[in-house]
Amino acid sequence: MIHPASTTHRQLSAEDLEKAGVGPDMIRISVGLESIDDILWDIEQALEKSAR
């Protein structure tokens, strides 16, 4: 999971980010060939920890 605006696209201006469709609240999730239940559990767990 990454935040493109501050990682892979950090060199772009706010205008260029908007043109590229990369918003400040966008999070990119890359998953493998896992069960959907495992993926959803991982996301739920991460969101719970980030809310603390």
C-alpha positions in Angstrom: 0.0 0.0 0.0 1.5 3.4 -0.9 0.5 7.1 -1.1 1.4 8.1 -4.7 1.2 11.8 -4.1 4.1 11.6 -1.6 6.0 8.7 -3.1 6.0 7.7 -6.7 4.5 11.1 -7.9 6.1 13.4 -5.3 8.0 15.4 -8.0 4.8 16.6 -9.6 3.2 19.9 -8.9 -0.4 20.0 -7.5 -1.6 20.9 -11.0 0.2 17.9 -12.6 -1.0 15.6 -9.9 -4.6 16.6 -10.7 -4.0 16.1 -14.4 -2.6 12.6 -13.7 -5.7 11.8 -11.6 -3.6 11.5 -8.4 -5.5 13.0 -5.5 -4.1 13.9 -2.1 -6.3 11.2 -0.5 -5.5 8.4 -3.0 -4.0 5.2 -1.7 -2.7 2.5 -4.1 -3.3 -1.0 -3.0 -1.4 -3.8 -4.8 -2.5 -7.4 -3.9 -1.5 -10.8 -5.1 -3.5 -14.0 -5.6 -4.9 -14.1 -2.1 -8.4 -15.0 -1.0 -10.7 -12.0 -1.0 -11.4 -12.7 2.7 -7.7 -12.4 3.5 -7.4 -9.2 1.5 -10.4 -7.6 3.2 -9.1 -8.8 6.6 -5.8 -7.1 5.9 -7.4 -3.9 4.9 -9.7 -3.8 7.9 -6.9 -4.5 10.3 -4.7 -1.7 8.7 -7.6 0.8 8.9 -8.3 0.0 12.5 -4.6 0.5 13.4 -4.4 3.7 11.5 -7.4 5.2 13.3 -5.7 4.9 16.7 
